[in-house]
């Protein structure tokens, strides 16, 4: 039996808005690893092109944890849940799962290994970070259409100066993570749009 490695990464932990996404990726034999870099080092256009290549040449899956789950479980546990969901959705069970960071989801029957800065060291994790980022950005951009003033299509819900100013001016939306300190601190009774 050939040994298969899956890379797993999450995206959206530091965002103030919406769900957290995770992706799992197993490369097919012909995959060109030289094409892959950590998603943070790529432009949006490069990520979109690479996402197509990765999806075509790998076994991949996306998992997410909702805003409600983030607020109930906390962001770390919600991220681990999103990872677990993406791993379980893979059509093929890998021999080893390499996960970015220093925390692992609890999963019986799977061999897991955490890699600090894995998105910079392991191509499979870098590929997972690209798919997760593109998928989440797409999701947040769709949400953004109804909340144009917050510019989520540009900031992906992260706490940029423009986004924080918009929250102060227009209030907190139903998509904001109310347990996160900037939102938590801004919230006052009757200030929800």
N, CA and C atoms as a LAMMPS dump frame, in Angstrom:
ITEM: TIMESTEP
0
ITEM: NUMBER OF ATOMS
579
ITEM: BOX BOUNDS ff ff ff
-5.0000000000000000e+02 5.0000000000000000e+02
-5.0000000000000000e+02 5.0000000000000000e+02
-5.0000000000000000e+02 5.0000000000000000e+02
ITEM: ATOMS id mol type element x y z
1 1 1 N 0.835 -1.196 0
2 1 2 C 0 0 0
3 1 3 C 0.877 1.257 0
4 2 1 N 0.607 2.175 -0.896
5 2 2 C 1.413 3.396 -0.934
6 2 3 C 1.016 4.324 0.206
7 3 1 N 2.024 4.986 0.736
8 3 2 C 1.804 5.914 1.847
9 3 3 C 1.259 7.233 1.294
10 4 1 N 0.14 7.675 1.824
11 4 2 C -0.412 8.953 1.368
12 4 3 C -0.391 9.965 2.5
13 5 1 N -0.031 11.185 2.127
14 5 2 C 0.018 12.28 3.107
15 5 3 C -1.069 13.286 2.769
16 6 1 N -1.782 13.695 3.787
17 6 2 C -2.743 14.795 3.611
18 6 3 C -2.21 15.996 4.363
19 7 1 N -2.353 17.155 3.764
20 7 2 C -2.036 18.406 4.443
21 7 3 C -3.334 19.076 4.838
22 8 1 N -3.358 19.679 6.029
23 8 2 C -4.574 20.336 6.508
24 8 3 C -4.229 21.72 7.041
25 9 1 N -5.054 22.709 6.682
26 9 2 C -4.882 24.049 7.226
27 9 3 C -6.244 24.72 7.338
28 10 1 N -6.324 25.699 8.245
29 10 2 C -7.57 26.453 8.406
30 10 3 C -7.309 27.909 8.047
31 11 1 N -8.393 28.618 7.811
32 11 2 C -8.278 30.041 7.513
33 11 3 C -9.485 30.765 8.11
34 12 1 N -9.228 31.987 8.557
35 12 2 C -10.311 32.803 9.088
36 12 3 C -10.368 32.876 10.602
37 13 1 N -9.333 32.375 11.26
38 13 2 C -9.344 32.407 12.734
39 13 3 C -9.36 33.827 13.275
40 14 1 N -8.604 34.702 12.635
41 14 2 C -8.491 36.074 13.138
42 14 3 C -9.536 37.033 12.575
43 15 1 N -10.397 36.529 11.698
44 15 2 C -11.427 37.382 11.103
45 15 3 C -12.475 37.739 12.158
46 16 1 N -13.159 38.846 11.961
47 16 2 C -14.213 39.274 12.892
48 16 3 C -15.591 38.843 12.406
49 17 1 N -15.608 38.131 11.271
50 17 2 C -16.868 37.855 10.58
51 17 3 C -16.955 36.406 10.119
52 18 1 N -18.139 35.821 10.235
53 18 2 C -18.461 34.564 9.561
54 18 3 C -17.737 33.326 10.044
55 19 1 N -17.852 32.252 9.254
56 19 2 C -17.306 30.952 9.639
57 19 3 C -15.786 30.871 9.484
58 20 1 N -15.235 29.801 10.06
59 20 2 C -13.828 29.453 9.845
60 20 3 C -13.833 28.266 8.881
61 21 1 N -12.911 28.253 7.924
62 21 2 C -12.833 27.19 6.919
63 21 3 C -11.543 26.383 7.122
64 22 1 N -11.598 25.114 6.752
65 22 2 C -10.386 24.281 6.728
66 22 3 C -10.417 23.452 5.452
67 23 1 N -9.23 23.093 4.963
68 23 2 C -9.148 22.224 3.79
69 23 3 C -8.156 21.106 4.055
70 24 1 N -8.402 19.967 3.443
71 24 2 C -7.489 18.82 3.471
72 24 3 C -7.142 18.474 2.031
73 25 1 N -5.857 18.189 1.786
74 25 2 C -5.398 17.921 0.415
75 25 3 C -4.447 16.731 0.385
76 26 1 N -4.718 15.801 -0.529
77 26 2 C -3.793 14.688 -0.822
78 26 3 C -3.401 14.838 -2.286
79 27 1 N -2.112 14.968 -2.572
80 27 2 C -1.671 15.132 -3.957
81 27 3 C -1.8 13.83 -4.744
82 28 1 N -2.18 13.975 -6.02
83 28 2 C -2.129 12.824 -6.934
84 28 3 C -0.689 12.698 -7.423
85 29 1 N -0.368 11.565 -8.052
86 29 2 C 1.021 11.247 -8.457
87 29 3 C 1.694 12.339 -9.284
88 30 1 N 0.959 12.94 -10.205
89 30 2 C 1.577 13.888 -11.153
90 30 3 C 1.677 15.317 -10.618
91 31 1 N 1.381 15.532 -9.338
92 31 2 C 1.322 16.893 -8.792
93 31 3 C 2.697 17.569 -8.809
94 32 1 N 2.758 18.793 -9.322
95 32 2 C 4.017 19.546 -9.351
96 32 3 C 4.119 20.425 -8.098
97 33 1 N 4.878 19.942 -7.113
98 33 2 C 4.981 20.641 -5.816
99 33 3 C 5.685 21.995 -5.918
100 34 1 N 6.475 22.173 -6.971
101 34 2 C 7.207 23.436 -7.123
102 34 3 C 6.269 24.628 -7.312
103 35 1 N 5.052 24.353 -7.759
104 35 2 C 4.076 25.429 -7.999
105 35 3 C 3.548 26.039 -6.697
106 36 1 N 3.681 25.313 -5.59
107 36 2 C 2.96 25.662 -4.365
108 36 3 C 3.782 26.506 -3.395
109 37 1 N 3.111 27.548 -2.848
110 37 2 C 3.681 28.354 -1.763
111 37 3 C 2.569 28.652 -0.768
112 38 1 N 2.928 29.089 0.406
113 38 2 C 1.962 29.48 1.427
114 38 3 C 1.027 30.557 0.868
115 39 1 N -0.268 30.4 1.129
116 39 2 C -1.269 31.301 0.538
117 39 3 C -1.024 32.767 0.89
118 40 1 N -0.407 33.026 2.073
119 40 2 C -0.172 34.412 2.495
120 40 3 C 0.861 35.112 1.608
121 41 1 N 1.68 34.327 0.901
122 41 2 C 2.72 34.914 0.05
123 41 3 C 2.247 35.125 -1.394
124 42 1 N 0.982 34.825 -1.65
125 42 2 C 0.465 34.896 -3.014
126 42 3 C -0.569 36.002 -3.161
127 43 1 N -0.669 36.538 -4.371
128 43 2 C -1.733 37.515 -4.641
129 43 3 C -3.045 36.748 -4.8
130 44 1 N -4.149 37.462 -4.736
131 44 2 C -5.462 36.832 -4.892
132 44 3 C -5.552 36.103 -6.231
133 45 1 N -5.032 36.739 -7.273
134 45 2 C -5.053 36.151 -8.608
135 45 3 C -4.255 34.852 -8.665
136 46 1 N -3.052 34.857 -8.067
137 46 2 C -2.211 33.648 -8.039
138 46 3 C -2.925 32.523 -7.285
139 47 1 N -3.554 32.887 -6.154
140 47 2 C -4.283 31.865 -5.368
141 47 3 C -5.418 31.248 -6.176
142 48 1 N -6.153 32.095 -6.909
143 48 2 C -7.278 31.588 -7.7
144 48 3 C -6.819 30.621 -8.789
145 49 1 N -5.687 30.932 -9.429
146 49 2 C -5.142 30.05 -10.465
147 49 3 C -4.654 28.74 -9.859
148 50 1 N -3.948 28.856 -8.724
149 50 2 C -3.437 27.652 -8.063
150 50 3 C -4.558 26.779 -7.518
151 51 1 N -5.623 27.403 -7.055
152 51 2 C -6.754 26.62 -6.534
153 51 3 C -7.264 25.662 -7.613
154 52 1 N -7.389 26.164 -8.844
155 52 2 C -7.86 25.316 -9.948
156 52 3 C -6.899 24.142 -10.179
157 53 1 N -5.591 24.459 -10.168
158 53 2 C -4.586 23.409 -10.38
159 53 3 C -4.648 22.361 -9.258
160 54 1 N -4.716 22.824 -8.022
161 54 2 C -4.739 21.911 -6.866
162 54 3 C -5.97 21.004 -6.93
163 55 1 N -7.128 21.602 -7.172
164 55 2 C -8.37 20.81 -7.193
165 55 3 C -8.349 19.752 -8.295
166 56 1 N -7.721 20.101 -9.423
167 56 2 C -7.662 19.173 -10.558
168 56 3 C -6.688 18.017 -10.291
169 57 1 N -5.644 18.283 -9.51
170 57 2 C -4.556 17.301 -9.341
171 57 3 C -4.422 16.739 -7.931
172 58 1 N -5.513 16.765 -7.194
173 58 2 C -5.444 16.211 -5.834
174 58 3 C -6.814 15.701 -5.4
175 59 1 N -6.796 14.998 -4.285
176 59 2 C -8.035 14.642 -3.586
177 59 3 C -8.153 15.701 -2.5
178 60 1 N -9.272 16.408 -2.456
179 60 2 C -9.375 17.529 -1.526
180 60 3 C -10.768 17.59 -0.913
181 61 1 N -10.864 18.278 0.205
182 61 2 C -12.161 18.479 0.861
183 61 3 C -12.109 19.747 1.706
184 62 1 N -13.275 20.374 1.849
185 62 2 C -13.412 21.593 2.654
186 62 3 C -14.338 21.295 3.827
187 63 1 N -13.994 21.827 4.983
188 63 2 C -14.882 21.755 6.141
189 63 3 C -14.987 23.151 6.733
190 64 1 N -16.066 23.409 7.459
191 64 2 C -16.169 24.724 8.093
192 64 3 C -16.856 24.597 9.443
193 65 1 N -16.718 25.632 10.238
194 65 2 C -17.461 25.737 11.498
195 65 3 C -18.145 27.091 11.471
196 66 1 N -19.409 27.105 11.822
197 66 2 C -20.25 28.295 11.68
198 66 3 C -19.95 29.339 12.754
199 67 1 N -20.499 30.51 12.526
200 67 2 C -20.413 31.597 13.502
201 67 3 C -20.944 31.144 14.864
202 68 1 N -22.09 30.442 14.855
203 68 2 C -22.68 29.936 16.117
204 68 3 C -21.728 28.996 16.83
205 69 1 N -21.076 28.11 16.046
206 69 2 C -20.126 27.152 16.631
207 69 3 C -18.9 27.868 17.191
208 70 1 N -18.432 28.904 16.498
209 70 2 C -17.286 29.692 16.982
210 70 3 C -17.637 30.324 18.327
211 71 1 N -18.837 30.9 18.415
212 71 2 C -19.233 31.589 19.651
213 71 3 C -19.504 30.602 20.792
214 72 1 N -19.925 29.394 20.441
215 72 2 C -20.218 28.388 21.469
216 72 3 C -18.939 27.68 21.946
217 73 1 N -18.075 27.313 20.994
218 73 2 C -16.915 26.466 21.308
219 73 3 C -15.629 27.244 21.564
220 74 1 N -15.516 28.462 21.077
221 74 2 C -14.342 29.33 20.969
222 74 3 C -13.635 29.05 19.646
223 75 1 N -12.814 29.993 19.218
224 75 2 C -12.253 29.923 17.865
225 75 3 C -11.289 28.752 17.673
226 76 1 N -10.508 28.409 18.697
227 76 2 C -9.58 27.284 18.557
228 76 3 C -10.354 25.99 18.318
229 77 1 N -11.332 25.699 19.184
230 77 2 C -12.092 24.454 19.042
231 77 3 C -12.922 24.419 17.764
232 78 1 N -13.416 25.573 17.349
233 78 2 C -14.164 25.641 16.088
234 78 3 C -13.235 25.368 14.899
235 79 1 N -11.995 25.867 14.972
236 79 2 C -11.004 25.61 13.91
237 79 3 C -10.685 24.125 13.828
238 80 1 N -10.511 23.5 14.988
239 80 2 C -10.217 22.06 15.027
240 80 3 C -11.404 21.26 14.478
241 81 1 N -12.614 21.714 14.763
242 81 2 C -13.821 21.061 14.249
243 81 3 C -13.885 21.169 12.724
244 82 1 N -13.563 22.347 12.191
245 82 2 C -13.538 22.542 10.727
246 82 3 C -12.508 21.607 10.086
247 83 1 N -11.345 21.473 10.733
248 83 2 C -10.302 20.565 10.224
249 83 3 C -10.804 19.121 10.205
250 84 1 N -11.389 18.712 11.318
251 84 2 C -11.922 17.35 11.449
252 84 3 C -12.948 17.07 10.345
253 85 1 N -13.824 18.031 10.109
254 85 2 C -14.85 17.869 9.063
255 85 3 C -14.226 17.726 7.682
256 86 1 N -13.177 18.51 7.41
257 86 2 C -12.546 18.411 6.089
258 86 3 C -11.835 17.059 5.924
259 87 1 N -11.193 16.577 6.988
260 87 2 C -10.495 15.277 6.937
261 87 3 C -11.503 14.15 6.685
262 88 1 N -12.618 14.197 7.41
263 88 2 C -13.647 13.143 7.282
264 88 3 C -14.281 13.131 5.893
265 89 1 N -14.286 14.279 5.208
266 89 2 C -14.902 14.357 3.872
267 89 3 C -13.996 13.823 2.765
268 90 1 N -12.695 13.614 3.059
269 90 2 C -11.777 13.121 2.021
270 90 3 C -12.26 11.772 1.498
271 91 1 N -12.206 11.595 0.173
272 91 2 C -12.679 10.344 -0.422
273 91 3 C -11.72 9.185 -0.182
274 92 1 N -10.505 9.493 0.23
275 92 2 C -9.505 8.466 0.48
276 92 3 C -8.869 8.746 1.839
277 93 1 N -8.69 7.713 2.644
278 93 2 C -8.109 7.92 3.984
279 93 3 C -6.582 7.933 3.899
280 94 1 N -5.941 9.042 4.305
281 94 2 C -4.475 9.12 4.215
282 94 3 C -3.773 8.313 5.31
283 95 1 N -2.507 7.939 5.046
284 95 2 C -1.714 7.224 6.066
285 95 3 C -1.271 8.187 7.158
286 96 1 N -1.003 9.436 6.753
287 96 2 C -0.54 10.451 7.704
288 96 3 C -1.188 11.792 7.363
289 97 1 N -1.635 12.484 8.404
290 97 2 C -2.239 13.801 8.217
291 97 3 C -1.361 14.83 8.907
292 98 1 N -0.844 15.766 8.117
293 98 2 C 0.013 16.813 8.657
294 98 3 C -0.797 18.098 8.77
295 99 1 N -0.847 18.649 9.978
296 99 2 C -1.708 19.791 10.266
297 99 3 C -0.881 20.999 10.662
298 100 1 N -1.221 22.146 10.073
299 100 2 C -0.515 23.382 10.39
300 100 3 C -0.799 23.795 11.83
301 101 1 N 0.244 24.203 12.545
302 101 2 C 0.075 24.702 13.915
303 101 3 C 0.561 23.721 14.964
304 102 1 N 0.1 23.93 16.214
305 102 2 C 0.57 23.074 17.309
306 102 3 C -0.582 22.351 18.016
307 103 1 N -1.774 22.4 17.414
308 103 2 C -2.945 21.744 17.996
309 103 3 C -3.507 20.725 17.012
310 104 1 N -4.045 19.634 17.561
311 104 2 C -4.63 18.599 16.705
312 104 3 C -6.076 18.326 17.099
313 105 1 N -6.94 18.084 16.114
314 105 2 C -8.289 17.643 16.473
315 105 3 C -8.211 16.209 17
316 106 1 N -9.121 15.827 17.882
317 106 2 C -9.072 14.433 18.373
318 106 3 C -9.831 13.567 17.378
319 107 1 N -9.104 12.616 16.791
320 107 2 C -9.681 11.73 15.775
321 107 3 C -9.129 10.33 15.941
322 108 1 N -9.986 9.413 16.363
323 108 2 C -9.567 8.016 16.509
324 108 3 C -9.378 7.392 15.135
325 109 1 N -8.344 6.561 15.031
326 109 2 C -8.114 5.826 13.787
327 109 3 C -7.369 6.608 12.712
328 110 1 N -6.934 7.817 13.042
329 110 2 C -6.159 8.622 12.086
330 110 3 C -4.81 8.949 12.707
331 111 1 N -3.761 8.94 11.869
332 111 2 C -2.43 9.321 12.349
333 111 3 C -2.225 10.808 12.028
334 112 1 N -2.143 11.617 13.086
335 112 2 C -2.042 13.07 12.921
336 112 3 C -0.707 13.593 13.434
337 113 1 N -0.197 14.615 12.762
338 113 2 C 1.053 15.245 13.211
339 113 3 C 0.924 16.75 13.034
340 114 1 N 1.231 17.508 14.107
341 114 2 C 1.168 18.973 13.99
342 114 3 C 2.532 19.503 13.55
343 115 1 N 2.51 20.49 12.681
344 115 2 C 3.745 21.098 12.159
345 115 3 C 3.626 22.611 12.328
346 116 1 N 4.463 23.191 13.184
347 116 2 C 4.455 24.646 13.354
348 116 3 C 5.008 25.274 12.073
349 117 1 N 4.312 26.298 11.583
350 117 2 C 4.624 26.939 10.289
351 117 3 C 4.602 25.914 9.151
352 118 1 N 3.719 24.935 9.273
353 118 2 C 3.587 23.878 8.263
354 118 3 C 3.234 24.407 6.891
355 119 1 N 2.489 25.544 6.863
356 119 2 C 2.104 26.109 5.563
357 119 3 C 3.317 26.626 4.789
358 120 1 N 4.452 26.789 5.479
359 120 2 C 5.687 27.21 4.807
360 120 3 C 6.626 26.037 4.533
361 121 1 N 6.373 24.892 5.2
362 121 2 C 7.314 23.766 5.121
363 121 3 C 6.796 22.569 4.332
364 122 1 N 5.486 22.35 4.353
365 122 2 C 4.907 21.137 3.755
366 122 3 C 3.987 21.539 2.596
367 123 1 N 4.339 21.137 1.346
368 123 2 C 3.532 21.56 0.193
369 123 3 C 2.049 21.202 0.311
370 124 1 N 1.754 20.03 0.886
371 124 2 C 0.343 19.625 1.039
372 124 3 C -0.419 20.597 1.951
373 125 1 N 0.268 21.086 2.998
374 125 2 C -0.375 22.052 3.903
375 125 3 C -0.535 23.395 3.182
376 126 1 N 0.484 23.806 2.438
377 126 2 C 0.39 25.053 1.656
378 126 3 C -0.786 24.99 0.69
379 127 1 N -0.938 23.839 0.028
380 127 2 C -2.052 23.66 -0.918
381 127 3 C -3.388 23.749 -0.185
382 128 1 N -3.456 23.141 1.005
383 128 2 C -4.688 23.201 1.803
384 128 3 C -4.991 24.646 2.198
385 129 1 N -3.944 25.402 2.529
386 129 2 C -4.154 26.804 2.93
387 129 3 C -4.689 27.631 1.752
388 130 1 N -4.233 27.318 0.538
389 130 2 C -4.693 28.037 -0.658
390 130 3 C -6.176 27.749 -0.904
391 131 1 N -6.536 26.455 -0.887
392 131 2 C -7.944 26.086 -1.134
393 131 3 C -8.851 26.673 -0.048
394 132 1 N -8.432 26.566 1.202
395 132 2 C -9.25 27.083 2.311
396 132 3 C -9.445 28.593 2.164
397 133 1 N -8.353 29.297 1.843
398 133 2 C -8.43 30.759 1.732
399 133 3 C -9.332 31.195 0.572
400 134 1 N -9.143 30.587 -0.592
401 134 2 C -9.954 30.958 -1.755
402 134 3 C -11.427 30.654 -1.493
403 135 1 N -11.707 29.498 -0.888
404 135 2 C -13.103 29.109 -0.603
405 135 3 C -13.74 30.061 0.395
406 136 1 N -13.001 30.4 1.447
407 136 2 C -13.573 31.303 2.458
408 136 3 C -13.746 32.715 1.89
409 137 1 N -12.739 33.195 1.148
410 137 2 C -12.841 34.535 0.541
411 137 3 C -14.079 34.632 -0.361
412 138 1 N -14.323 33.553 -1.111
413 138 2 C -15.491 33.504 -2.005
414 138 3 C -16.789 33.599 -1.179
415 139 1 N -16.826 32.852 -0.099
416 139 2 C -17.997 32.837 0.787
417 139 3 C -18.237 34.224 1.401
418 140 1 N -17.155 34.85 1.893
419 140 2 C -17.273 36.169 2.541
420 140 3 C -17.644 37.241 1.506
421 141 1 N -17.124 37.102 0.27
422 141 2 C -17.478 38.054 -0.787
423 141 3 C -18.973 38.003 -1.093
424 142 1 N -19.549 36.79 -1.081
425 142 2 C -20.998 36.651 -1.294
426 142 3 C -21.763 37.349 -0.174
427 143 1 N -21.319 37.145 1.064
428 143 2 C -21.955 37.797 2.214
429 143 3 C -21.84 39.317 2.091
430 144 1 N -20.721 39.761 1.551
431 144 2 C -20.397 41.191 1.442
432 144 3 C -21.403 41.961 0.601
433 145 1 N -22.026 41.274 -0.355
434 145 2 C -22.967 41.954 -1.262
435 145 3 C -24.116 42.619 -0.517
436 146 1 N -24.496 42.051 0.615
437 146 2 C -25.589 42.644 1.399
438 146 3 C -25.067 43.612 2.469
439 147 1 N -23.743 43.662 2.624
440 147 2 C -23.133 44.525 3.652
441 147 3 C -21.946 45.277 3.044
442 148 1 N -22.211 45.974 1.946
443 148 2 C -21.16 46.613 1.137
444 148 3 C -20.315 47.598 1.947
445 149 1 N -20.946 48.293 2.886
446 149 2 C -20.248 49.341 3.655
447 149 3 C -19.05 48.815 4.448
448 150 1 N -19.031 47.509 4.725
449 150 2 C -17.954 46.931 5.548
450 150 3 C -16.757 46.451 4.709
451 151 1 N -16.918 46.43 3.386
452 151 2 C -15.838 46.04 2.433
453 151 3 C -15.242 44.664 2.725
454 152 1 N -16.087 43.709 3.106
455 152 2 C -15.592 42.347 3.376
456 152 3 C -14.983 41.696 2.142
457 153 1 N -15.447 42.107 0.958
458 153 2 C -14.874 41.549 -0.277
459 153 3 C -13.393 41.916 -0.407
460 154 1 N -12.965 42.983 0.293
461 154 2 C -11.542 43.376 0.261
462 154 3 C -10.79 42.912 1.509
463 155 1 N -11.455 42.955 2.687
464 155 2 C -10.724 42.641 3.934
465 155 3 C -11.03 41.255 4.509
466 156 1 N -11.896 40.497 3.845
467 156 2 C -12.291 39.145 4.289
468 156 3 C -12.794 39.112 5.736
469 157 1 N -13.238 40.259 6.211
470 157 2 C -13.775 40.312 7.574
471 157 3 C -12.734 40.573 8.652
472 158 1 N -11.473 40.753 8.247
473 158 2 C -10.422 41.026 9.237
474 158 3 C -10.547 42.468 9.741
475 159 1 N -9.948 42.731 10.888
476 159 2 C -10.102 44.019 11.556
477 159 3 C -9.245 45.129 10.993
478 160 1 N -9.413 45.419 9.714
479 160 2 C -8.679 46.539 9.109
480 160 3 C -9.268 47.846 9.659
481 161 1 N -8.53 48.92 9.493
482 161 2 C -8.984 50.23 9.967
483 161 3 C -10.346 50.573 9.338
484 162 1 N -10.448 50.328 8.034
485 162 2 C -11.68 50.611 7.29
486 162 3 C -12.862 49.804 7.861
487 163 1 N -12.618 48.519 8.146
488 163 2 C -13.682 47.651 8.674
489 163 3 C -14.101 48.105 10.083
490 164 1 N -13.131 48.392 10.944
491 164 2 C -13.443 48.824 12.315
492 164 3 C -14.198 50.153 12.309
493 165 1 N -13.805 51.058 11.414
494 165 2 C -14.521 52.343 11.289
495 165 3 C -15.965 52.133 10.836
496 166 1 N -16.149 51.179 9.894
497 166 2 C -17.5 50.868 9.396
498 166 3 C -18.37 50.298 10.522
499 167 1 N -17.764 49.456 11.378
500 167 2 C -18.526 48.877 12.502
501 167 3 C -18.967 50.004 13.446
502 168 1 N -18.042 50.919 13.728
503 168 2 C -18.375 52.043 14.631
504 168 3 C -19.476 52.916 14.033
505 169 1 N -19.418 53.088 12.709
506 169 2 C -20.378 53.972 12.038
507 169 3 C -21.737 53.302 11.804
508 170 1 N -21.718 52.054 11.338
509 170 2 C -22.966 51.391 10.918
510 170 3 C -23.445 50.298 11.876
511 171 1 N -22.637 49.981 12.872
512 171 2 C -23.049 48.983 13.855
513 171 3 C -22.567 47.569 13.539
514 172 1 N -22.913 46.657 14.423
515 172 2 C -22.508 45.249 14.338
516 172 3 C -23.598 44.49 13.587
517 173 1 N -23.189 43.632 12.634
518 173 2 C -24.159 42.846 11.866
519 173 3 C -24.347 41.47 12.503
520 174 1 N -25.304 40.727 11.972
521 174 2 C -25.551 39.363 12.472
522 174 3 C -24.388 38.423 12.137
523 175 1 N -23.522 38.831 11.203
524 175 2 C -22.385 37.981 10.802
525 175 3 C -21.127 38.221 11.636
526 176 1 N -21.118 39.265 12.438
527 176 2 C -19.932 39.552 13.259
528 176 3 C -19.825 38.589 14.441
529 177 1 N -18.586 38.259 14.78
530 177 2 C -18.313 37.363 15.917
531 177 3 C -18.373 38.188 17.203
532 178 1 N -19.456 38.057 17.914
533 178 2 C -19.718 38.929 19.063
534 178 3 C -18.845 38.618 20.274
535 179 1 N -18.185 37.452 20.264
536 179 2 C -17.299 37.097 21.38
537 179 3 C -15.885 37.642 21.164
538 180 1 N -15.605 38.186 19.979
539 180 2 C -14.269 38.709 19.693
540 180 3 C -14.145 40.127 20.252
541 181 1 N -12.997 40.421 20.869
542 181 2 C -12.881 41.663 21.647
543 181 3 C -13.228 42.964 20.914
544 182 1 N -12.784 43.221 19.68
545 182 2 C -13.182 44.517 19.118
546 182 3 C -14.708 44.644 19.022
547 183 1 N -15.385 43.562 18.642
548 183 2 C -16.848 43.577 18.496
549 183 3 C -17.494 43.654 19.876
550 184 1 N -17.008 42.809 20.764
551 184 2 C -17.502 42.736 22.142
552 184 3 C -17.434 44.121 22.805
553 185 1 N -16.321 44.817 22.556
554 185 2 C -16.12 46.145 23.153
555 185 3 C -17.01 47.218 22.518
556 186 1 N -17.294 47.061 21.23
557 186 2 C -18.114 48.042 20.519
558 186 3 C -19.602 47.867 20.851
559 187 1 N -19.988 46.613 21.075
560 187 2 C -21.422 46.306 21.266
561 187 3 C -22.031 47.041 22.451
562 188 1 N -23.126 47.681 22.151
563 188 2 C -23.941 48.291 23.211
564 188 3 C -25.381 47.937 22.915
565 189 1 N -26.262 47.905 23.913
566 189 2 C -27.657 47.536 23.653
567 189 3 C -28.243 48.372 22.518
568 190 1 N -28.942 47.672 21.626
569 190 2 C -29.607 48.36 20.506
570 190 3 C -28.683 48.792 19.392
571 191 1 N -27.448 48.24 19.367
572 191 2 C -26.483 48.662 18.344
573 191 3 C -26.284 47.592 17.273
574 192 1 N -27.247 46.682 17.084
575 192 2 C -27.121 45.63 16.089
576 192 3 C -27.937 45.987 14.847
577 193 1 N -27.277 45.88 13.672
578 193 2 C -28.018 46.187 12.439
579 193 3 C -28.591 44.918 11.845
